[in-house]
Amino acid sequence: MTYSTPAPGAPTPGTPTPGAPSTAPGAVGIDRDKLRNQGILWTILGALLGGLLSIPALILGILGIAKVDTDPAGAQKLIKWTKLVTIIGLVLSLLFVVGYIILMVVLVGSAGTTY
């Protein structure tokens, strides 16, 4: 069996053709459109509801969305971190608000009235 050189302009064997699905490690079984939509959703939620951690959630989400086409596995990890940071920021913000309300009730209750 003999191998001939490829014709001029033809892709060399082993190189991916443009538009072909990625065979990068970790790319198998990852739905990029779904991942991109999750990234957009969690980035917006992180920016709006992340409270104290809204900026880190925004940065992680944007990086995750940007990596969807080049590194789907890395994008998936970044979007998971975006979810985690958003949820932690939301919980911390809720604890802060509840603590503030409790503090105000205690302070107003202990101040007494002078009529």
C-alpha positions in Angstrom: 0.0 0.0 0.0 1.4 3.4 -1.0 0.5 6.8 0.3 0.5 9.8 -1.9 0.9 13.4 -0.9 -2.4 15.4 -0.7 -3.4 17.6 -3.6 -2.5 21.3 -3.2 -5.0 23.1 -1.1 -6.4 19.8 0.4 -6.2 19.4 4.1 -3.5 17.2 5.4 -4.7 14.0 7.1 -5.4 14.4 10.7 -6.2 18.1 10.6 -9.9 19.0 11.4 -11.9 20.5 8.6 -13.6 23.9 9.3 -17.0 23.5 10.7 -16.4 19.9 11.9 -17.3 19.1 15.5 -14.5 19.6 17.9 -12.6 16.6 19.1 -10.9 18.5 21.9 -10.6 16.6 25.2 -13.7 17.1 27.3 -15.8 18.2 24.3 -17.6 14.9 23.8 -21.1 15.0 25.1 -21.3 18.7 26.0 -24.1 20.6 24.4 -22.6 24.0 23.6 -25.8 25.8 23.0 -27.3 24.7 26.3 -24.0 25.5 28.1 -24.0 29.0 26.5 -27.6 29.6 27.5 -26.8 28.5 31.1 -23.8 30.8 31.1 -25.9 33.8 30.0 -28.6 33.0 32.6 -26.2 32.6 35.5 -24.2 35.7 34.5 -27.3 37.8 34.5 -28.6 36.3 37.8 -25.1 36.8 39.3 -25.0 40.4 38.2 -28.5 41.2 39.6 -28.8 38.9 42.6 -25.2 38.2 43.6 -25.1 41.0 46.0 -21.6 41.4 47.5 -20.2 38.9 45.0 -21.9 40.2 41.8 -18.7 41.4 40.2 -16.8 38.0 40.6 -20.0 36.2 39.3 -20.1 38.6 36.3 -16.4 38.0 35.5 -16.6 34.2 35.8 -19.8 34.1 33.7 -18.3 36.2 30.9 -15.1 34.1 30.8 -17.2 30.9 30.7 -19.4 32.2 27.8 -16.2 33.2 25.9 -14.7 29.8 26.3 -17.7 27.7 25.2 -16.5 27.3 21.6 -12.8 26.8 22.3 -12.8 24.9 25.6 -16.3 23.5 26.5 -15.0 21.6 29.5 -13.3 24.7 30.9 -16.4 26.8 30.2 -18.5 24.2 32.0 -16.3 24.6 35.1 -16.4 28.4 35.0 -20.2 28.4 34.7 -20.4 26.0 37.7 -18.3 28.5 39.6 -20.5 31.3 38.5 -23.5 29.4 39.9 -21.7 28.8 43.2 -20.6 32.4 43.6 -24.1 33.7 42.7 -25.8 31.4 45.2 -23.2 32.3 48.0 -23.6 36.0 47.2 -27.4 35.7 47.4 -27.3 33.8 50.7 -24.8 36.3 52.2 -27.0 39.2 51.1 -30.1 37.7 52.6 -28.3 37.0 55.9 -27.1 40.6 55.9 -30.7 42.0 55.3 -32.2 39.7 58.0 -29.4 40.6 60.4 -30.0 44.3 59.8 -33.7 43.9 60.4 -33.2 42.1 63.6 -30.6 44.7 64.8 -33.0 47.5 64.0 -35.9 45.8 65.9 -33.7 45.2 68.9 -32.4 48.8 68.9 -35.8 50.4 68.5 -37.3 48.1 71.1 -34.6 48.9 73.7 -34.6 52.7 73.0 -37.9 53.2 74.8 -40.2 56.2 74.3 -40.1 59.6 75.9 -43.5 61.3 75.5 
